[in-house]
Amino acid sequence: MKLEILELKDRKAKFVLSEVTPAFANSLRRAMISDVPKMAIDYVDIYDNTSVLFDEMLSLRLGLIPLKTNADMYRFPAECECKGAGCALCQVSLTLSAEGPCVVHSRDLKSSDPETVPVDQNIPIVELKTGQKVVLTAVARLGNGKEHAKFQPVCASGYKNVPVISIGEKCDMCKMCIDACPRGVFKADKGKLVVTDLYKCSLCKHCIEACDTGAITLDTDNEAFIFTVETDGSYTAHDIIDSAMKSLKGRADQLSEIMSAF
C-alpha cells in the first residue's frame, strides 16, 4: 500500500491510495462515512416555541448542526455504565433561550461541556419576530453514520480510479487535444505532447474524440485511487481518515480472532 498526499487541510483532504484492491478502497470510503463516532443532538425538550417552525422542524435543524468534541471523553450510550439512561460520560446538555426580534444562531446554544460546541458559530436556526420565543434543552450523544446521517462526520467522501494516459507515435502535434481538454491535462513541450497533471484528468475522453490520428489512449489503474474527503468540521480530515483506518484494522483483527478459533 502506498499513500500520496495531494492536499491536506482541516476540512478537506485529497490523496492517492495505490497498490490496494477496489474492495479495500470502498471499505475505507464506507468507514469514513459510517464508522467514525460523532457527537450530535439526539433529543430535544421544547418548553416554549412560538416561532414559525414546528417543534419537529426546529429539532431537525438542531440535530444537523455539527458539533466538535473530544470523542475520547465520551462513550456510546449502549456501552456506558448507565446503560443508556444518560450521564456525564455519554451525553452533553445544551440549552437555548431566545426572544425576538432576532435571528437565533448556533452560537446561542449554551453547552454543559466547553469542548462540545457548534463547529460554526453563525449557523442560522430560526428567525424570531417581536414577541416570539424559543426555550429548549437539547441532549447530544455519540453515534455513527450507520445509525443516522446526522452522525456522519463527512460532507463528501469519494474516490475515482487513477487515469492511465498513453500518447502513441501517431501524434502529429495538431494540438487539438490540448484545446479540447477542459482541465488542461496536456501541453506541448519541445515539440512533443506531454501530460501536465495526470490526477486532473476526469476521464471525459474529449481528448480521444478530438484526436484524428488515434494517438491517445485512456485507461484506468484498478489498484490506484484518488480520494477526496470533505468534513463538516467536527473532526479534521486527518483525524477522520486515521479513525476510519483504525476501524478497519479493528474489524480485521476481530475477524482474525474468530477464524482462529476454528
Secondary structure, DSSP 4 states (H G I P E B T S, - for coil): -EEEEEEE-SSEEEEEEES--HHHHHHHHHHHHHTS-EEEEEEEEEEEE-SSS-HHHHHHHHHTS-EE--GGG---GGGSTTTTS--TTTEEEEEEEEESSEEEEGGG-EESSTT-EES-TT-EEEEE-TT-EEEEEEEEEEE-TTT-GGG--EEEEEEEEEEEEEE-TT-----HHHHH-TT--EEEETTEEEES-GGG-----HHHHH-SS--EEEEEEEEEEEEEEEE-SSS-HHHHHHHHHHHHHHHHHHHHHHHHT-
